[in-house]
């Protein structure tokens, strides 16, 4: 007879998928500034990134029907993107739109401007930028000026250093950090 050996088998760790979108938004209420929040896409693949962004924004802001970008940082700008059973039209405008901004339009509901944080940005810098862009009393800077100020370390880190931390103020909605 062979003696039985028992090895404790640990459950397999399933890989944890990264949240589909990294986003910080101002909530309703009086605010200053030129931006309504910030989006930190995972890549420069706009046709792949937009559907997950729209899936989060549609329930919050109403169905987004149009998106406008500056093509400087997007290698491919599609004319249309399929999002949850509807089409979002995408346009690009070189001189009219800041290269670090995404303009969103919802028929009959409004317009929103998001800072687009470059995908290769480090976590600490992205958190500072997301906090500044979504702060009701944040700096009244354009998207590119905000990126430049952060690169020069002129905006103070107002958010905790841990990416999973909750926002410090209830005036901000953070998704996917």
ABEGO torsion letter per residue (X at the ends): XBBBBBBBBBBBBBBBBBBABBBBBBBBEBBBEABAEBBBBABABAAAAAAAAAAAAAAAAEBBABBBBBAAABABBBABBBBGGBBBBBBBBAAABBAABBBBBBBGAEBBBBBBBBAABBAAAAAAAAAAAABAABBBBBAAAAAAAAAAGABBBABBABAABBBABAABBBBGX
